[in-house]
Amino acid sequence: MDQRINNEKEKFVSFLEKNRVRFTPARKIVFEEVMKAHGHFAAEELVKQCKKHKRNVSRASVYRCLREMLEAGIIRQTAYGEKHAHFEHIYDEKPHHHARCIRCGDLLEIPDLDEEKLYASILKKKNFKVIGHEMVFYGLCDRCQDD
């Protein structure tokens, strides 16, 4: 296993132990499938991926594990204006934001300019612990502007 993935696993296991939760076989399977995922993925895609690989994990376990991985800082979540959330792992990503075409759904990644620092003092005054942030721009891509 890649050292970066090992580091993420240690981070996740440590988070679980701190919260008095076991690293069960189901959590191990979901963790492994998330680490295999490239780019953005939805929870239901992960459920299908587990079934495709004949890995016996319940839908509830997938959703629970995703929430735990989110809280542990292993993945981040965004809805992209849809009814369901999408996720991506953090370890191999440079901080970035997204721009989504409202017509075709194309997604562009744009660099994060460290905006979180601008809001840090306000959030600190409100005693709010930030575990991440996102910014999504909505509009029309080049192709859809020409239609």
One Martini backbone bead per residue (centre of mass of N, CA, C, O) as a GRO file, in nm:
protein
  147
    1MET     BB    1   0.098   0.035   0.021
    2ASP     BB    2   0.083   0.346   0.011
    3GLN     BB    3   0.201   0.576   0.231
    4ARG     BB    4  -0.034   0.779   0.214
    5ILE     BB    5  -0.251   0.569   0.279
    6ASN     BB    6  -0.138   0.481   0.547
    7ASN     BB    7  -0.170   0.758   0.680
    8GLU     BB    8  -0.479   0.766   0.650
    9LYS     BB    9  -0.535   0.513   0.812
   10GLU     BB   10  -0.411   0.610   1.077
   11LYS     BB   11  -0.594   0.855   1.104
   12PHE     BB   12  -0.860   0.696   1.113
   13VAL     BB   13  -0.801   0.504   1.348
   14SER     BB   14  -0.747   0.728   1.552
   15PHE     BB   15  -1.025   0.854   1.538
   16LEU     BB   16  -1.181   0.604   1.626
   17GLU     BB   17  -1.043   0.558   1.899
   18LYS     BB   18  -1.113   0.837   2.019
   19ASN     BB   19  -1.437   0.741   1.966
   20ARG     BB   20  -1.476   0.437   2.037
   21VAL     BB   21  -1.412   0.289   1.751
   22ARG     BB   22  -1.403   0.038   1.531
   23PHE     BB   23  -1.205  -0.129   1.281
   24THR     BB   24  -1.385  -0.272   1.077
   25PRO     BB   25  -1.433  -0.454   0.800
   26ALA     BB   26  -1.625  -0.245   0.672
   27ARG     BB   27  -1.439   0.002   0.705
   28LYS     BB   28  -1.207  -0.115   0.543
   29ILE     BB   29  -1.354  -0.140   0.276
   30VAL     BB   30  -1.438   0.154   0.241
   31PHE     BB   31  -1.160   0.274   0.256
   32GLU     BB   32  -1.044   0.123   0.009
   33GLU     BB   33  -1.254   0.230  -0.199
   34VAL     BB   34  -1.188   0.528  -0.162
   35MET     BB   35  -0.882   0.503  -0.241
   36LYS     BB   36  -0.961   0.405  -0.541
   37ALA     BB   37  -1.083   0.658  -0.595
   38HIS     BB   38  -1.140   0.896  -0.857
   39GLY     BB   39  -1.219   1.179  -0.768
   40HIS     BB   40  -1.551   1.199  -0.782
   41PHE     BB   41  -1.804   1.075  -0.545
   42ALA     BB   42  -2.073   0.881  -0.455
   43ALA     BB   43  -2.224   0.685  -0.233
   44GLU     BB   44  -2.373   0.499  -0.439
   45GLU     BB   45  -2.117   0.427  -0.596
   46LEU     BB   46  -1.985   0.282  -0.354
   47VAL     BB   47  -2.195   0.066  -0.318
   48LYS     BB   48  -2.161  -0.056  -0.603
   49GLN     BB   49  -1.858  -0.118  -0.579
   50CYS     BB   50  -1.883  -0.324  -0.353
   51LYS     BB   51  -2.070  -0.519  -0.506
   52LYS     BB   52  -1.889  -0.566  -0.755
   53HIS     BB   53  -1.653  -0.682  -0.543
   54LYS     BB   54  -1.799  -0.862  -0.328
   55ARG     BB   55  -1.854  -0.657  -0.084
   56ASN     BB   56  -1.996  -0.686   0.236
   57VAL     BB   57  -2.185  -0.387   0.249
   58SER     BB   58  -2.376  -0.169   0.380
   59ARG     BB   59  -2.525   0.123   0.324
   60ALA     BB   60  -2.502   0.228   0.616
   61SER     BB   61  -2.194   0.183   0.638
   62VAL     BB   62  -2.109   0.374   0.418
   63TYR     BB   63  -2.234   0.635   0.535
   64ARG     BB   64  -2.096   0.623   0.812
   65CYS     BB   65  -1.802   0.617   0.706
   66LEU     BB   66  -1.810   0.884   0.554
   67ARG     BB   67  -1.863   1.058   0.801
   68GLU     BB   68  -1.603   0.974   0.951
   69MET     BB   69  -1.403   1.062   0.725
   70LEU     BB   70  -1.487   1.354   0.732
   71GLU     BB   71  -1.418   1.409   1.036
   72ALA     BB   72  -1.108   1.304   0.991
   73GLY     BB   73  -0.998   1.429   0.705
   74ILE     BB   74  -1.005   1.234   0.437
   75ILE     BB   75  -1.257   1.384   0.331
   76ARG     BB   76  -1.473   1.559   0.107
   77GLN     BB   77  -1.765   1.772   0.059
   78THR     BB   78  -2.022   1.801  -0.204
   79ALA     BB   79  -2.314   1.901  -0.407
   80TYR     BB   80  -2.327   2.078  -0.674
   81GLY     BB   81  -2.650   2.135  -0.661
   82GLU     BB   82  -2.743   1.870  -0.557
   83LYS     BB   83  -2.909   1.619  -0.367
   84HIS     BB   84  -2.627   1.492  -0.363
   85ALA     BB   85  -2.328   1.391  -0.255
   86HIS     BB   86  -1.982   1.451  -0.282
   87PHE     BB   87  -1.652   1.305  -0.305
   88GLU     BB   88  -1.305   1.340  -0.181
   89HIS     BB   89  -0.990   1.297  -0.146
   90ILE     BB   90  -0.712   1.472   0.007
   91TYR     BB   91  -0.409   1.364  -0.007
   92ASP     BB   92  -0.394   1.420  -0.352
   93GLU     BB   93  -0.488   1.720  -0.307
   94LYS     BB   94  -0.521   2.025  -0.395
   95PRO     BB   95  -0.642   2.301  -0.315
   96HIS     BB   96  -0.992   2.350  -0.416
   97HIS     BB   97  -1.235   2.441  -0.648
   98HIS     BB   98  -1.556   2.495  -0.814
   99ALA     BB   99  -1.698   2.472  -1.151
  100ARG     BB  100  -2.038   2.463  -1.273
  101CYS     BB  101  -2.236   2.350  -1.519
  102ILE     BB  102  -2.587   2.389  -1.559
  103ARG     BB  103  -2.621   2.216  -1.825
  104CYS     BB  104  -2.384   1.966  -1.837
  105GLY     BB  105  -2.198   1.939  -1.551
  106ASP     BB  106  -1.939   2.041  -1.565
  107LEU     BB  107  -1.608   2.033  -1.404
  108LEU     BB  108  -1.407   2.265  -1.241
  109GLU     BB  109  -1.079   2.328  -1.130
  110ILE     BB  110  -0.974   2.557  -0.876
  111PRO     BB  111  -0.783   2.740  -0.695
  112ASP     BB  112  -0.690   2.796  -0.377
  113LEU     BB  113  -0.659   3.125  -0.195
  114ASP     BB  114  -0.697   3.105   0.122
  115GLU     BB  115  -0.985   3.202   0.241
  116GLU     BB  116  -1.005   3.091   0.532
  117LYS     BB  117  -0.832   3.317   0.666
  118LEU     BB  118  -1.048   3.545   0.640
  119TYR     BB  119  -1.257   3.377   0.850
  120ALA     BB  120  -1.117   3.281   1.115
  121SER     BB  121  -1.184   3.510   1.323
  122ILE     BB  122  -1.489   3.489   1.309
  123LEU     BB  123  -1.513   3.185   1.383
  124LYS     BB  124  -1.365   3.201   1.652
  125LYS     BB  125  -1.569   3.394   1.793
  126LYS     BB  126  -1.797   3.156   1.741
  127ASN     BB  127  -1.676   2.877   1.809
  128PHE     BB  128  -1.568   2.752   1.522
  129LYS     BB  129  -1.476   2.446   1.380
  130VAL     BB  130  -1.273   2.394   1.117
  131ILE     BB  131  -1.260   2.124   0.849
  132GLY     BB  132  -1.361   2.305   0.607
  133HIS     BB  133  -1.408   2.414   0.259
  134GLU     BB  134  -1.621   2.572   0.004
  135MET     BB  135  -1.638   2.658  -0.353
  136VAL     BB  136  -1.904   2.742  -0.587
  137PHE     BB  137  -1.948   2.781  -0.927
  138TYR     BB  138  -2.202   2.905  -1.147
  139GLY     BB  139  -2.262   2.818  -1.502
  140LEU     BB  140  -2.110   2.847  -1.829
  141CYS     BB  141  -1.956   2.691  -2.055
  142ASP     BB  142  -1.821   2.722  -2.356
  143ARG     BB  143  -2.016   2.528  -2.507
  144CYS     BB  144  -2.292   2.638  -2.380
  145GLN     BB  145  -2.265   2.934  -2.485
  146ASP     BB  146  -2.294   2.838  -2.801
  147ASP     BB  147  -2.602   2.712  -2.792
   0.00000   0.00000   0.00000
